[in-house]
Amino acid sequence: MAEKNFATAINCMDGRVQLPVIHWMQERYGTEYIDMITEAGPTKFLLEGSEEQLRSVKKKIDISVDKHGSGVVAIVGHYNCAGNPVEREEKEGQIKQSVELLKSWGFHVDVVGLYVNDQWEVEVVTG
């Protein structure tokens, strides 16, 4: 399989998690660019968002997949999230639910769930 130049992350708007996720995805998937879709507390946003909000996310994913050729979408939760201040165990459950939701949308991409820990290191939750 040819390496893709793009991957996609549904990430928190928190600036502390941007670079760790970008670097991890570049190394893991051999991509140069990461299309970043950001929200405060993205897993909560995906699971509790309105149909209109979810349509907006789907449209952004579609652009990344269709126009940029992204072959993977990561859903990211992180330590000390102001937009979704829940314990790690609950956050990991939300990440897993979000991965399943995204898979149900029918994009032909790999979907991975990631957690950025208190050391700002990326850990795979699912995928």
N, C-alpha and C positions, 0 to 999 in steps of 0.2 A: 504494500500500500504506500502510495506516495505521501510524503509529509505535507501537511497543510501549513500555510503561512499564518492562519488565524485559528484561534480558539475563542470561546466565549465564557465569561463568568458573570453570574448573577450574584453580585457582591454587595456588601454594606457600603454606604457612603463614607464610613469612617476611614480617614486617610491612613490609619495605622495598618490596615489590612490590604491595601492596594498592592504595594510592592511585594510582600511575601507571596500573595496569590499569583501575581504576574510572573515572578521568578520561578515559582514552583511549576506553573503550567508550561512555561517556556522550556524548562528542563525536562519535565515529564513527557510532553507531547511534541517536542522539537518544533515549536511554533515561534515565530518572531513576534507576532502581534496578538494581543488579547483584547477582544471587544468587551468592554465593561458596561454592564447594565447595573446601575446602582440604585438602591433604596435604603432607607433607614430600617434596619431589621428585615432583610429580604425574605427570610423564611416565613416570618409572620405576615409579611406583605403578600406573599404567594398564597398562603393558606387562608387568609382572612380578607383579601382584597376583593373589590367589586369586580363584576364582569368587565366593566370598562377598563379598570386598572390592569386586569389580566390580559385583555386584548392588546393593550399597549406593550406589555412585556412580550407577548407572542409576536407582535409585529417587529420588535427589535431583534428577537431571536431569528425570525425569518430573514431579516436583512443580513444578519451575520452569517447565517447558514447559506442562503441563496446567493447573495452578492459577494461575500468574502470567502465562501467555501469552508467555513468553520465545520469541523468534524466532531467537536466535543463541547459540551456545555457543563460548567461547574456551578453548583449551587453552594454558596458559602455562608456559614454562620461563624461567629467568633466570640471569644472571651470579652467580657466587659462591654457588651453592646448596649448603647443607650436607647436604641430604637426597639429593642426586644430583650429587656433585662430579665432573662430567666436563667436557671441553672443549666450547667453543661448537659446533663442527662436529658432534660426537656428539649434543649436546643438540638441535640443530636437526633432526637425523635422527630423534630420538625424538619431537619435536613432530610431525613429518610422519607418522610411524607412528601416533601417538596420534590425530591428526585422522582418518586412514583407519579406525582402530578405531572411533572414535565414529560416523563416518558409517555404518559397518556395523550399528550398533545400531538403525537405522531411525527415529530421531527426525526429524520433518519440520522441521528447523531448518538455518540456515546454520552451518557449523563453520569456525572460523578458528584458526590456530596463531600464537601470539605469543611473542616473545622480549624480555625486559627486559634491556637492555644495562648496561654498567658505569657509564653516566651515568643510570641508572634511567629510560631512555626506552623506550617500547614500539615494537617493530619487527614488521611482519607477516612471518611465515615462509611461511605458506601460507593460502590462503582468499580 
